[in-house]
Amino acid sequence: MTWLRLAVVSVLAATLLGGCVIRVAYNQIDWLALWYLEDYVALDDAQEIQAKALIARTLAWHRATQLPKYSTLTRKLIAGIGVPADPQFLADRYAELVDLWDALLQRVCPDFVALLQALSDEQVEELFANLAEENDELAEDYSGGTVEERRKKQDRAIIRAFRRFTGRLNDYQEATIRRSGAGLHDLSADWLRRRAAWQQQLWVLLVGRKTDPRFAERLTNLVLNPNQFDTPGYRQLVIENQQRSFALVGAVLDTLSAGQSGRLRRNLATYARDFDALARSED
């Protein structure tokens, strides 16, 4: 995932799906988003005003047009609990979520183009210095250690994600995750290479941000079409991982106890109600 995708999406995703109180967190997302952005580059007063206006416009649009879709998506997931899990059902819900994220990116792209054009040369250097530091951390996190160590870290992350929604898993369910997870392709090195290629192109664009008449068009294409940096065969491996992940989730869902299913329904229902309430409120 690219820097801009992270800057826009991860704040929302982590806030909405991170197990926190959605209504409280969403109503603070304006300063969270600004804080996240300034973690990469310190803005001057005029740029901060520009960024705050960008965030305010985006949140108003997101609250009115997107949160009802999140609610609908969540209720579709609830309806799928308790029946034999269908990987295609999960794939379709994932595709809806990706569409929501892409709509968000398309919405903010013009404003981000203007904000990036306003950066000074020193700020661009600061941005890429911070990205380089983050890349080192990601390399350690994603590709550090042996394949087996990375696999165990992956399994722990999947188990934690399930526990957040269903409560404690039994031994069989955790074994199912480990067995299914072993079939996923380890794409960490490819992902890091792809990220570096994307950032290199971003650097080229930002160098010409004030003189390139097609800067907005080129940057928008860079943000919305990151797959252009795939190496041959990479996208097929990603698709295979997605399909195997949907099968993994389905296999675990089919083993949920009544208590686990009930907890999952209650958690998702709380999310849906919060999405509805936020969509109706003004702040």
N, C-alpha and C positions, 0 to 999 in steps of 0.2 A: 504494500500500500504506500502511496506516495506521501510526501510531507503535507501537501494541501488536503488530501483525503483524510489524513490523520488529524489535521488541525480542525477540520469541519466535522468529521464523522465521529471520531473517537470520544470527543467530549459528550456528544449526544448518546452514543451507544453505551458508554460506560455509565453515564448518569441514568439513562432510562432502564438499562438492563443489568445494572450492577448490584441489585439487591438493596438499594437505598430507598428512602421514601421519595417516590417519583415527584409528587406535587411540590414538595419542599425543594428538591434538587433542581427541578425544571425552572422554578421561579428564581433560582440563583444562577442560571446558566449564562446570563449575560456577562457577569463578571468572571465566571469560570472560563468562558470562551476567550475573553480578553486576556486573562492571566495565562491561559495556555498559549495564545499567540505570542505574548511578550516573553514567554519562556524561550522563544527562538530568536526574537529580535526586539530590542527596546525601541518603542515608538516615541516620537516627539509629540508635543501637545496637539498639533494639528492632525497628525496621523492617528493619535488616540481618539480624537473626536470623530475622525473618519471611520475608524474601526468600530467605535461604539454605535454609530449610525448604521453601519453595515449589519452588526449583530442585532440591533433592534428591529430593522426591517425584516431580517431573515426569521427572527423568532415570531414576529407578528404573522408572517406568512405561514410558518411552520405550525403555529398553534391553530390557525384557522383552517388550513387545508390538509395538513399531514397527520396531525394527531388523531383525527377521526379514522384515518386509514390504519394507523397503528392499532387503534381499538378494534377495528374490524378484523385485522390480521390476528390479534390476540384471541378474539372469540372463535375464529376458525380453528386455532390451535386447541382451545378448550374443547370444541366439538369433536376433535379427533382423539381425545383421551378416552381410554376404556374400550376402544375397538381395535382389532388387529392393526398394528402399525403398518402403514403403506409408505415405503421410501419415496414414492412419487409424490404423495401428499406432502411430505416434508420438503422435498425438492421444490414444489410449487410455492410453499410458504417462504422458503429461502429466497426464491426468485422475486417474490413480492417485496421482501425486505431490501434486496439489492436495488430494486426499482425505486424504492423510497429514498435510499441513500443517493442514488444517481440523480434523482430529482432535486435533492438538496444541493448537490454539487453544481448542477446546471443553474440553479437559482443564484448561488453565491459567486459563480465564476466572474461575471462582469464587475462586481464590486471588488473582488480580490485582484483582478487585473489592475484596477485603478489604484488600489492600495500598494501593490508591488511596484507599480510605476513611480510611486511617490517615495520609494526608499532611496536613501543616499548610497553612494558606493561603500561607505563605511558600514552601513547597515546590511548591505548585501554580504559583505565579508563576514560580519557578525553572524548572519543567518547560516552561512555555510560552515563556519567554524563550529557552531552549535550542532549542525547536522552531522559533521564529521565526528564529533564527540558521541552523539547518539548512535551513529553507525558502529563505532567501536563497541559500545554497550550492547547493541543488538547482535553484533557478530559473536560476542561472548555468550549472550543469552541463547541465540538461535543455532549457532553452529559450533559453540565451544564444547569441549568434551568429546566423548565417543558417541557413536550412533546409539548404543545402548543407553547411555546416560540421557541423551536427548529424547529417546523413546520413553523412558521412565518419567521424565519431566512432562512430556505430552500426556501420558496416562494420568498423572496426578492432576493436571489442569482440567482434563475432561471429567474426572471424578468430582473435582470441586464444583465444576459447573452444574453437574447433576444435583449434587447435594444442596446447592443454593435453592433449587426449585422443589426437590422431592424429599429432602432430608437424607439421612444416612442410607447408604446402599449396602446390600448384603454382599457376602463373599462371592456368590455366583455372579451378581451384577458387575462387581468390580473385575472379576475374571473375564467376563464377556467384553468389557471395555479394553482390557489389556490384550486379549486375543484378537479382537477386531482392529485395534489400534496398530498391531504389528503389521497389518496389511497396508498401512498408509505409506505412500512414498515420502521419503525424507527430502524435501525440496528447499531446505533452509539455505544452502549455498546458492542455489539458483535464485531464490527470492532476494537475497542480499545483492547478488550481481545485478539483478533486474532493477533493484532500488538504486544502486549506484549509477546505472546507465540513465535512469530517469533524472536523477539529480544533476548529472553532467549536462543533460539537455536543458534543464532548468537554468543552470549557470549560464549557458550560452545565450539563452533568451534574456536573462536579466542583465547581462552585459549590454545588450542592445535595446533595453526596455524603453529608453527615451528617444531613440532614433528609428527603430524598426516600425514602419507603418502597419505591419501585419502582426505586431506583438500580441494584441488581444486575441486574434484568431489562432496564432501559434500556441499561446499559453493555454487557451481553452481546449485545443486539441490535445495538448500534452496531459492536461488534467483528466479529461473525459475518456481518453483512449490510452491508458497505461499499458494495455496488452501489446502495443506496438514494439515493446522491448522484450517480448518473449523470445527465447531461443527455440530452435526447431524442436518440437516434441513436448515443450514445457506445458502448453495449454492442455494437451491431452492428459498429462499426468495430473494437472490440477483438477480436471473433470473427473478423472478416476478417483482422486482423493475425495471429492465432493460426494460422489456416488457411494463410496465405501463409508463415508461419514454418516450419510443418511441411513444406510443400512445398520450402522452401529447404533445410532440413536433409536431406530425402530426396534432393534433387538432388545435394548434395555427397556424401552417403554412397554414392550410386551410382557416383561417380567415384573412390572410394578405391583406391589401389594395394594390392597384397598386403601391403607393409610397413606402410602406414597402417592397414589393417584389423587386422593383427596387433597393432599397438601399441594400437589402440582396445580390442581384446578383452582384452589383458593388463591394461590400466589398469582396465577395468570388472571383470575377474575379481579383481583385487587389492581393489577396493572391496567386492565381494560377500564375499570371505573375511574382510575386516576387520569387516564388519557381523555376520557369523556369530560371529566370535570375541568381539566386544563383547557380543553378545546372551547368550553363554554365561558371560561373566565377571561378577563382582560389582562391580568398580571398575576 
